[in-house]
Amino acid sequence: MGHPIRVASPSEMNEIAEIMDKGFETDPTVNWVLTERDFMTSHCKFVEVCARPAFNVGGVHVITDFSGASIWYPPGVGLDEAELARVFENLERQDRIASFFSLLDACAEFRPEKPYWELELLAVDPGQQRQGLGAKLLEYGLQNCDGEHALVYLESSNPANLLFYHRHGFELLAEVQLPGTPKRFPMLRAGG
């Protein structure tokens, strides 16, 4: 039973941001968009913006020792894009940030028309990866989706994660790339 998973509370935001920072430290898109200094000062703010709406619906999940966390949105819930833009407004690579938002917009056409759950973020401490913790976190979140027979959508920012998601029933919809940007990978899982 080693690593129980539970719904997190807003009072645990610092721990959640810390594990997300660790898990995304080597992410190709994060490293393309953010300088090291910007990562240190802004990635945790990005995670907070992502987590805030999910807290209200029990969509932030943690492994109790904070070795991993995930952020889920049920149908009709999502992050505040204006608030997200404010997180990025004073960072160094403004040209890349503009391209990043254009990349997100380019992925929008792959979002399902029917109601769907979304996995916004999932991270495991790099020192504890390859032990099944990511799979446990994913399966914990998928229980809600499967109980509703709901579609589940995600956009992977790292091609190294595609096989992991595929093993859990996600199908790659496209490889989306704009001039000069890294690829983004919209994926969809049929309702369970």
Secondary structure as UniProt FT lines:
FT   STRAND          5..7
FT   HELIX           10..12
FT   HELIX           13..24
FT   TURN            25..26
FT   HELIX           28..33
FT   HELIX           36..55
FT   TURN            56..58
FT   STRAND          60..63
FT   TURN            64..65
FT   STRAND          68..73
FT   TURN            75..76
FT   HELIX           81..88
FT   TURN            89..90
FT   HELIX           94..107
FT   HELIX           108..110
FT   STRAND          116..124
FT   HELIX           126..128
FT   TURN            129..130
FT   HELIX           133..147
FT   TURN            148..149
FT   STRAND          151..156
FT   HELIX           159..161
FT   HELIX           162..167
FT   TURN            168..169
FT   STRAND          170..172
FT   TURN            179..180
FT   STRAND          184..189
//
